[in-house]
Amino acid sequence: MASIPYDPTLILGNMVDVKRIEVLKQQAEAQKPMIRANDKLNALTASSYKMAMIYNQMVSMGVSLKVLVELSEEKEKLKEDMADAAIELGEATIEAEEAVAQIKMAAAQQKIGLYVESPLNYQQSKVKKFPLSFDSLKFDVQYFRKESERDITSAHSDAMSQHVGFVMQAVGSGFSLNQSSNASSMSQSANSRHEIEGTIVITAVCTHQQADIISPLIMQDTKLKGPSSLRPFVLINKPILLVR
């Protein structure tokens, strides 16, 4: 939901005023409550989805009514927590957007600026890919049982595709829809050629940061000499991470 703070002068190899970076840090700090609220809601949504799957499995296993009633009560409590988290996210979003708008407005009032030409030797310097770190790693195993021969094949495939699409949302909506469609097609194809009792779906999602860095970094001596007024400027030769 939150957008990554950005400034058009943040270009690899470009000279950037340190004050602009400080403004971006202020924006990132203002968005932290909204991001935490969004993460909380996403976690509760995932728990609700898993709880529904567990409840359906217990029904198919024929567990006692007492257990089903207790599970149903827990599902209702989880729904209430999701509603509270959604309200919290809405309030945090409004506050964050107002704070970011004020920060941008204060920064925009500084109309007169100084821009410095980059001392980088673009012909001799090279841009390389560099892996920074793993952002997240999520592993999940889910069993989908086909209750009887009378079960509609499409219902079994739809349940699988919905699960895969939900798990893959962290990677992106386009990729999520693509993988969901692939899971449905594979399930329907397998059901048409074999007698399926159930399907085990194993998903693993791992995201990581790939950065562009300048190495080797070669400067032009004639452009390195300048007045002391240029000291607030920094050269971007690696990614600037705004930690949340």
Backbone hydrogen bonds in HBPLUS format (Angstrom, degrees):
<---DONOR---> <-ACCEPTOR-->    atom                        ^
c    i                          cat <-CA-CA->   ^        H-A-AA   ^      H-
h    n   atom  resd res      DA  || num        DHA   H-A  angle D-A-AA Bond
n    s   type  num  typ     dist DA aas  dist angle  dist       angle   num
A0010-LEU N   A0007-ASP O   2.97 MM   3  5.63 168.2  1.98 125.3 129.1     1
A0011-ILE N   A0009-THR O   2.85 MM   2  5.63 125.7  2.15 112.2  95.8     2
A0014-ASN N   A0011-ILE O   2.90 MM   3  5.31 154.8  1.96 143.8 141.6     3
A0013-GLY N   A0236-ILE O   2.66 MM 223  5.14 156.3  1.72 150.7 158.5     4
A0236-ILE N   A0014-ASN O   3.11 MM 222  5.74 164.9  2.14 155.2 159.0     5
A0016-VAL N   A0234-VAL O   2.83 MM 218  5.40 164.3  1.86 155.6 158.7     6
A0234-VAL N   A0016-VAL O   2.88 MM 218  5.40 159.1  1.92 146.7 150.9     7
A0020-ARG N   A0017-ASP O   3.04 MM   3  5.60 138.3  2.22 111.7 121.6     8
A0018-VAL N   A0232-PRO O   3.01 MM 214  5.72 154.9  2.07 148.2 155.1     9
A0021-ILE N   A0018-VAL O   3.09 MM   3  5.23 121.0  2.45  99.1 113.4    10
A0022-GLU N   A0018-VAL O   3.10 MM   4  6.47 151.8  2.18 149.6 157.7    11
A0023-VAL N   A0019-LYS O   3.08 MM   4  6.38 146.0  2.20 141.8 150.2    12
A0024-LEU N   A0020-ARG O   3.14 MM   4  6.49 152.9  2.22 144.2 150.7    13
A0025-LYS N   A0021-ILE O   2.99 MM   4  6.30 151.3  2.07 146.8 154.9    14
A0026-GLN N   A0022-GLU O   3.03 MM   4  6.31 150.3  2.12 143.2 150.7    15
A0027-GLN N   A0023-VAL O   3.05 MM   4  6.39 152.3  2.13 145.6 152.9    16
A0028-ALA N   A0024-LEU O   2.95 MM   4  6.22 159.3  1.99 149.8 155.2    17
A0029-GLU N   A0025-LYS O   2.94 MM   4  6.13 153.6  2.01 146.6 153.8    18
A0030-ALA N   A0026-GLN O   3.00 MM   4  6.21 150.3  2.09 143.9 151.6    19
A0031-GLN N   A0027-GLN O   3.15 MM   4  6.39 135.6  2.36 141.7 152.7    20
A0032-LYS N   A0029-GLU O   3.36 MM   3  5.42 156.7  2.42 101.5 108.1    21
A0035-ILE N   A0031-GLN O   3.00 MM   4  6.27 155.7  2.06 156.3 164.0    22
A0036-ARG N   A0032-LYS O   2.93 MM   4  6.16 163.9  1.96 160.1 163.8    23
A0037-ALA N   A0033-PRO O   3.03 MM   4  6.18 156.9  2.08 143.3 149.6    24
A0038-ASN N   A0034-MET O   2.93 MM   4  6.12 150.3  2.01 143.5 151.9    25
A0039-ASP N   A0035-ILE O   2.90 MM   4  6.14 156.5  1.96 149.8 155.9    26
A0040-LYS N   A0036-ARG O   3.01 MM   4  6.21 151.9  2.09 144.1 151.7    27
A0041-LEU N   A0037-ALA O   3.08 MM   4  6.32 158.1  2.13 145.3 150.2    28
A0042-ASN N   A0038-ASN O   2.98 MM   4  6.21 160.1  2.02 149.0 154.6    29
A0043-ALA N   A0039-ASP O   2.98 MM   4  6.15 155.2  2.04 145.8 152.2    30
A0044-LEU N   A0040-LYS O   3.04 MM   4  6.30 158.0  2.09 147.7 153.4    31
A0045-THR N   A0041-LEU O   2.89 MM   4  6.09 152.5  1.97 148.0 156.1    32
A0046-ALA N   A0042-ASN O   2.97 MM   4  6.21 158.0  2.02 147.8 153.1    33
A0047-SER N   A0043-ALA O   2.99 MM   4  6.23 154.1  2.06 144.0 151.4    34
A0048-SER N   A0044-LEU O   2.87 MM   4  6.09 151.6  1.95 145.6 153.3    35
A0049-TYR N   A0045-THR O   2.99 MM   4  6.25 154.2  2.06 146.2 152.9    36
A0050-LYS N   A0046-ALA O   3.01 MM   4  6.27 161.4  2.05 149.0 153.5    37
A0051-MET N   A0047-SER O   2.85 MM   4  6.00 154.1  1.91 146.1 153.9    38
A0052-ALA N   A0048-SER O   3.00 MM   4  6.22 154.1  2.07 146.4 152.1    39
A0053-MET N   A0049-TYR O   3.13 MM   4  6.44 153.6  2.21 144.6 151.7    40
A0054-ILE N   A0050-LYS O   2.92 MM   4  6.21 157.7  1.97 151.5 157.5    41
A0055-TYR N   A0051-MET O   2.92 MM   4  6.11 158.1  1.96 147.9 154.0    42
A0056-ASN N   A0052-ALA O   3.06 MM   4  6.30 161.6  2.09 147.9 151.9    43
A0057-GLN N   A0053-MET O   3.05 MM   4  6.29 150.7  2.14 144.0 152.2    44
A0058-MET N   A0054-ILE O   2.91 MM   4  6.20 153.9  1.98 150.8 157.9    45
A0059-VAL N   A0055-TYR O   3.01 MM   4  6.31 151.7  2.09 148.2 155.9    46
A0060-SER N   A0056-ASN O   3.05 MM   4  6.30 159.9  2.09 145.8 150.6    47
A0061-MET N   A0057-GLN O   2.98 MM   4  6.18 136.7  2.17 141.3 153.1    48
A0063-VAL N   A0058-MET O   3.32 MM   5  5.83 176.4  2.32 158.3 159.3    49
A0062-GLY N   A0059-VAL O   3.14 MM   3  5.24 150.9  2.22 101.6 110.5    50
A0068-LEU N   A0064-SER O   3.26 MM   4  6.63 160.1  2.30 147.6 153.0    51
A0069-VAL N   A0065-LEU O   2.90 MM   4  6.13 152.2  1.97 151.4 158.8    52
A0070-GLU N   A0066-LYS O   3.09 MM   4  6.35 158.1  2.14 146.6 152.0    53
A0071-LEU N   A0067-VAL O   2.93 MM   4  6.21 159.4  1.97 151.7 157.4    54
A0072-SER N   A0068-LEU O   2.87 MM   4  6.03 152.0  1.95 142.4 150.5    55
A0073-GLU N   A0069-VAL O   2.98 MM   4  6.26 150.8  2.06 146.4 153.8    56
A0074-GLU N   A0070-GLU O   3.04 MM   4  6.36 152.1  2.12 145.0 152.5    57
A0075-LYS N   A0071-LEU O   2.95 MM   4  6.24 149.1  2.04 146.4 155.0    58
A0076-GLU N   A0072-SER O   3.08 MM   4  6.38 151.5  2.17 144.6 151.4    59
A0077-LYS N   A0073-GLU O   3.02 MM   4  6.33 154.0  2.09 146.2 153.1    60
A0078-LEU N   A0074-GLU O   2.96 MM   4  6.18 153.4  2.03 145.2 152.4    61
A0079-LYS N   A0075-LYS O   3.00 MM   4  6.30 146.4  2.12 143.0 151.9    62
A0080-GLU N   A0076-GLU O   3.10 MM   4  6.43 152.8  2.17 145.7 152.2    63
A0081-ASP N   A0077-LYS O   3.01 MM   4  6.35 154.1  2.07 146.8 154.0    64
A0082-MET N   A0078-LEU O   2.92 MM   4  6.19 149.7  2.01 144.2 152.6    65
A0083-ALA N   A0079-LYS O   2.94 MM   4  6.25 152.0  2.02 146.5 153.9    66
A0084-ASP N   A0080-GLU O   3.00 MM   4  6.30 160.8  2.04 150.0 154.7    67
A0085-ALA N   A0081-ASP O   2.90 MM   4  6.10 155.5  1.96 145.1 152.3    68
A0086-ALA N   A0082-MET O   2.87 MM   4  6.08 148.5  1.97 145.1 153.4    69
A0087-ILE N   A0083-ALA O   3.08 MM   4  6.37 156.6  2.13 148.3 153.7    70
A0088-GLU N   A0084-ASP O   2.94 MM   4  6.18 159.8  1.98 147.7 153.9    71
A0089-LEU N   A0085-ALA O   2.86 MM   4  6.07 150.1  1.95 143.6 151.6    72
A0090-GLY N   A0086-ALA O   2.99 MM   4  6.25 156.9  2.04 145.7 151.5    73
A0091-GLU N   A0087-ILE O   3.01 MM   4  6.30 164.1  2.04 155.5 158.8    74
A0092-ALA N   A0088-GLU O   2.93 MM   4  6.09 162.4  1.96 147.6 153.0    75
A0093-THR N   A0089-LEU O   2.82 MM   4  5.93 149.4  1.92 147.2 155.6    76
A0094-ILE N   A0090-GLY O   3.13 MM   4  6.37 160.6  2.17 148.5 152.2    77
A0095-GLU N   A0091-GLU O   3.11 MM   4  6.35 167.1  2.13 151.9 155.3    78
A0096-ALA N   A0092-ALA O   2.92 MM   4  6.00 156.7  1.97 144.1 150.9    79
A0097-GLU N   A0093-THR O   2.92 MM   4  6.06 163.1  1.95 151.4 155.8    80
A0098-GLU N   A0094-ILE O   3.08 MM   4  6.23 157.6  2.13 147.3 153.1    81
A0099-ALA N   A0095-GLU O   3.02 MM   4  6.21 156.4  2.07 144.7 151.3    82
A0100-VAL N   A0096-ALA O   2.86 MM   4  6.08 163.6  1.89 154.1 158.4    83
A0101-ALA N   A0097-GLU O   2.96 MM   4  6.05 154.9  2.02 141.7 148.8    84
A0102-GLN N   A0098-GLU O   3.08 MM   4  6.31 154.3  2.15 144.6 150.6    85
A0103-ILE N   A0099-ALA O   3.05 MM   4  6.33 154.9  2.11 147.0 153.9    86
A0104-LYS N   A0100-VAL O   2.92 MM   4  6.16 161.6  1.96 153.0 157.6    87
A0105-MET N   A0101-ALA O   2.91 MM   4  6.06 154.0  1.98 144.5 152.2    88
A0106-ALA N   A0102-GLN O   2.98 MM   4  6.16 157.5  2.03 146.7 152.0    89
A0107-ALA N   A0103-ILE O   3.04 MM   4  6.26 152.5  2.12 144.1 151.7    90
A0108-ALA N   A0104-LYS O   2.86 MM   4  6.01 145.1  1.98 144.7 154.5    91
A0110-GLN N   A0107-ALA O   3.36 MM   3  5.91 162.4  2.39 111.7 116.4    92
A0220-GLN N   A0119-PRO O   2.77 MM 101  5.48 149.8  1.86 161.4 171.5    93
A0121-ASN N   A0218-ILE O   2.80 MM  97  5.58 167.0  1.81 157.2 153.9    94
A0125-SER N   A0121-ASN O   3.00 MM   4  5.98 153.2  2.07 157.1 165.5    95
A0215-SER N   A0126-LYS O   2.82 MM  89  5.50 143.1  1.95 153.7 163.3    96
A0128-LYS N   A0213-ILE O   2.78 MM  85  5.42 165.1  1.80 162.5 167.1    97
A0213-ILE N   A0128-LYS O   2.89 MM  85  5.42 163.1  1.91 156.0 161.3    98
A0130-PHE N   A0211-ALA O   2.73 MM  81  5.14 147.9  1.83 153.5 160.7    99
A0211-ALA N   A0130-PHE O   2.89 MM  81  5.14 171.4  1.89 143.8 145.5   100
A0132-LEU N   A0209-GLN O   2.91 MM  77  5.42 167.5  1.92 151.0 155.0   101
A0209-GLN N   A0133-SER O   2.95 MM  76  5.66 162.1  1.98 166.2 171.9   102
A0135-ASP N   A0207-THR O   2.81 MM  72  5.46 147.9  1.91 131.1 141.2   103
A0136-SER N   A0207-THR O   3.45 MM  71  5.45 161.3  2.49 133.5 135.5   104
A0207-THR N   A0136-SER O   3.16 MM  71  5.45 150.5  2.25 135.4 144.0   105
A0138-LYS N   A0205-VAL O   2.88 MM  67  5.21 161.5  1.91 151.9 158.2   106
A0205-VAL N   A0138-LYS O   2.87 MM  67  5.21 164.4  1.89 153.6 158.5   107
A0140-ASP N   A0203-THR O   2.92 MM  63  5.28 160.8  1.96 156.9 157.6   108
A0203-THR N   A0140-ASP O   2.91 MM  63  5.28 168.5  1.92 156.4 160.4   109
A0142-GLN N   A0201-VAL O   2.99 MM  59  5.30 158.3  2.04 147.2 154.2   110
A0201-VAL N   A0142-GLN O   2.80 MM  59  5.30 176.9  1.80 165.9 165.5   111
A0144-PHE N   A0199-THR O   2.78 MM  55  5.16 167.8  1.79 153.8 158.0   112
A0199-THR N   A0144-PHE O   2.75 MM  55  5.16 153.0  1.82 142.2 151.2   113
A0146-LYS N   A0197-GLU O   2.81 MM  51  5.24 167.4  1.83 136.0 138.1   114
A0151-ASP N   A0148-SER O   3.12 MM   3  5.47 157.2  2.17 107.1 114.1   115
A0155-ALA N   A0152-ILE O   3.07 MM   3  5.41 130.0  2.33 104.3 116.8   116
A0156-HIS N   A0152-ILE O   3.40 MM   4  6.86 154.2  2.47 150.7 156.7   117
A0157-SER N   A0153-THR O   3.04 MM   4  6.36 160.3  2.08 152.8 158.5   118
A0158-ASP N   A0154-SER O   2.77 MM   4  5.89 151.1  1.86 144.5 152.9   119
A0159-ALA N   A0155-ALA O   3.07 MM   4  6.23 156.1  2.13 144.0 149.2   120
A0160-MET N   A0156-HIS O   3.28 MM   4  6.54 156.0  2.34 142.4 148.4   121
A0161-SER N   A0157-SER O   2.93 MM   4  6.15 164.7  1.95 152.1 156.4   122
A0162-GLN N   A0158-ASP O   2.93 MM   4  6.05 158.0  1.98 149.1 154.6   123
A0163-HIS N   A0159-ALA O   3.18 MM   4  6.31 154.6  2.25 139.3 145.8   124
A0164-VAL N   A0160-MET O   2.98 MM   4  6.28 166.0  2.00 156.8 159.9   125
A0165-GLY N   A0161-SER O   2.90 MM   4  6.01 162.7  1.93 147.7 153.1   126
A0166-PHE N   A0162-GLN O   2.97 MM   4  6.09 152.3  2.05 143.2 150.2   127
A0167-VAL N   A0163-HIS O   3.05 MM   4  6.30 163.7  2.08 153.9 157.5   128
A0168-MET N   A0164-VAL O   3.03 MM   4  6.13 153.9  2.10 149.3 156.3   129
A0169-GLN N   A0166-PHE O   3.36 MM   3  5.46 166.1  2.38 105.7 109.1   130
A0171-VAL N   A0168-MET O   3.09 MM   3  5.65 150.6  2.18 114.8 122.2   131
A0172-GLY N   A0169-GLN O   3.22 MM   3  5.29 130.1  2.48  97.4 109.9   132
A0176-SER N   A0172-GLY O   2.89 MM   4  5.97 153.8  1.96 148.1 156.8   133
A0177-LEU N   A0173-SER O   2.96 MM   4  6.13 161.9  2.00 150.6 153.6   134
A0178-ASN N   A0174-GLY O   3.10 MM   4  6.30 154.9  2.17 144.2 151.4   135
A0179-GLN N   A0175-PHE O   2.95 MM   4  6.16 165.7  1.97 154.6 157.2   136
A0180-SER N   A0176-SER O   2.95 MM   4  6.06 153.4  2.03 146.3 154.4   137
A0181-SER N   A0177-LEU O   2.99 MM   4  6.14 156.5  2.05 144.1 149.7   138
A0182-ASN N   A0178-ASN O   3.00 MM   4  6.27 153.8  2.07 145.2 152.7   139
A0183-ALA N   A0179-GLN O   2.94 MM   4  6.13 158.1  1.99 147.3 152.6   140
A0184-SER N   A0180-SER O   3.11 MM   4  6.34 156.5  2.17 145.4 151.4   141
A0185-SER N   A0181-SER O   3.01 MM   4  6.24 160.2  2.05 149.3 154.5   142
A0186-MET N   A0182-ASN O   2.94 MM   4  6.11 164.4  1.96 153.4 157.4   143
A0187-SER N   A0183-ALA O   3.01 MM   4  6.12 155.8  2.07 144.1 150.7   144
A0188-GLN N   A0184-SER O   3.03 MM   4  6.21 166.0  2.05 151.6 154.8   145
A0189-SER N   A0185-SER O   2.97 MM   4  6.10 153.6  2.04 145.2 152.9   146
A0190-ALA N   A0186-MET O   2.98 MM   4  6.15 157.2  2.03 145.1 150.9   147
A0191-ASN N   A0187-SER O   2.93 MM   4  6.13 158.4  1.98 150.9 157.0   148
A0192-SER N   A0188-GLN O   3.08 MM   4  6.16 142.8  2.22 138.6 147.5   149
A0193-ARG N   A0190-ALA O   3.28 MM   3  5.34 139.0  2.46  97.2 107.9   150
A0194-HIS N   A0190-ALA O   2.93 MM   4  5.87 134.0  2.14 148.9 160.0   151
A0214-ILE N   A0237-ASN O   3.33 MM  23  5.46 167.8  2.34 143.8 142.7   152
A0223-LYS N   A0220-GLN O   3.01 MM   3  5.60 146.6  2.12 115.6 124.8   153
A0224-LEU N   A0221-ASP O   3.17 MM   3  5.23 149.9  2.27 101.8 110.7   154
A0230-LEU N   A0227-PRO O   3.19 MM   3  6.02 171.2  2.20 122.2 124.5   155
A0231-ARG N   A0228-SER O   3.22 MM   3  5.69 170.2  2.23 117.0 118.9   156
A0233-PHE N   A0230-LEU O   3.14 MM   3  5.79 164.1  2.17 121.5 126.2   157
